[in-house]
Amino acid sequence: MIKNIRMLQELEDSFARREGRLSQEKAFQLFSALWDEAMHLGRIPFPDPLEGIETDIKVARILNTCLKR
């Protein structure tokens, strides 16, 4: 969870200034490393992407009917 958005933005900006435009190969390596890290942290792959969808649909229907009034 990102707690300090400003610090992250500064990090991204400094990285962009330092690295410049990434080649396709470098971009893929970066994506691959981030994917591996997310898997290591247990954030992906999602166990079941549709888990809890029924609840989300019910809440959306309730909110949509409230907004129409």
Secondary structure, DSSP 8 states (H G I E B T S, - for coil): --S-HHHHHHHHHHHHHHH-S--HHHHHHHHHHHHHHHHHTT-SS-S-TTTTHHHHHHHHHHHHHHHH-
